[in-house]
Amino acid sequence: MSEARLVKLLEQMQAIDYTLVELNFYLAAFPNDTFALNQIIALAEQREKIISQLQEQIGAISSYDILSDPDNWKWNLAPSSSEM
């Protein structure tokens, strides 16, 4: 996967994360809005797909991934050239 494609996926994930946070704030005020709830579900699914693609290419993308599976990253080793 090209570096440009990786950057695009990261940007998409960032936009989805922002939208998910905003929808959570919205739902705090309007908890019965089924349209917003469905949007959260759809965006969370999109986010998981993006995370899977990124993890296949570069490994763990957050500290939470590393903590849940320590084999994702060895802190004392530099990433290999295939992971960059």
C-alpha positions in Angstrom: 0.0 0.0 0.0 1.4 3.4 -0.9 2.2 6.1 1.6 -0.5 8.3 0.0 -3.1 5.6 0.5 -2.0 5.1 4.2 -2.3 8.9 4.8 -5.8 8.9 3.1 -6.9 6.0 5.4 -5.6 7.8 8.5 -7.4 11.0 7.4 -10.6 9.1 6.9 -10.3 7.5 10.3 -9.7 10.9 11.9 -12.8 12.3 10.3 -14.9 9.3 11.4 -13.5 9.7 15.0 -14.4 13.4 15.0 -17.9 12.6 13.8 -18.4 9.8 16.3 -17.5 12.2 19.2 -19.9 14.8 17.9 -22.7 12.3 17.5 -22.1 11.1 21.1 -22.5 14.7 22.3 -25.6 15.1 20.2 -27.1 11.8 21.5 -26.5 13.0 25.1 -29.1 15.7 24.4 -31.3 13.6 22.0 -31.0 10.0 23.0 -34.0 8.8 21.0 -32.7 10.0 17.6 -32.6 6.7 15.7 -31.0 8.3 12.7 -28.1 9.4 14.8 -27.8 6.0 16.4 -27.8 4.3 13.0 -25.1 6.8 11.9 -22.9 5.8 14.8 -23.3 2.1 14.0 -22.4 2.7 10.3 -19.4 4.9 11.2 -18.1 2.4 13.8 -18.2 -0.3 11.1 -16.4 1.9 8.6 -13.8 2.7 11.3 -13.2 -1.0 12.0 -12.6 -1.7 8.3 -10.1 1.1 8.1 -8.4 -0.1 11.3 -8.1 -3.6 9.8 -6.5 -2.2 6.6 -4.1 -0.1 8.5 -3.1 -2.9 10.9 -2.4 -5.2 8.0 0.0 -2.6 6.6 1.7 -1.0 9.6 0.8 -3.0 12.7 -0.7 -1.4 15.8 -2.0 2.1 15.3 -2.7 3.0 18.9 -1.4 2.2 22.4 -4.6 0.3 23.0 -3.8 -2.1 20.2 -0.4 -2.7 21.7 -1.7 -3.3 25.2 -4.3 -5.8 24.0 -1.7 -7.7 21.9 1.9 -7.1 22.9 3.1 -9.0 19.9 1.9 -6.2 17.7 4.9 -4.1 18.6 8.3 -4.7 20.2 9.2 -1.4 21.9 12.9 -2.2 21.8 12.9 -2.8 18.0 12.6 -0.3 15.2 9.9 -0.9 12.7 10.9 -2.9 9.7 11.0 -1.1 6.3 7.9 -3.0 5.2 6.0 -1.4 8.1 6.9 2.2 7.1 
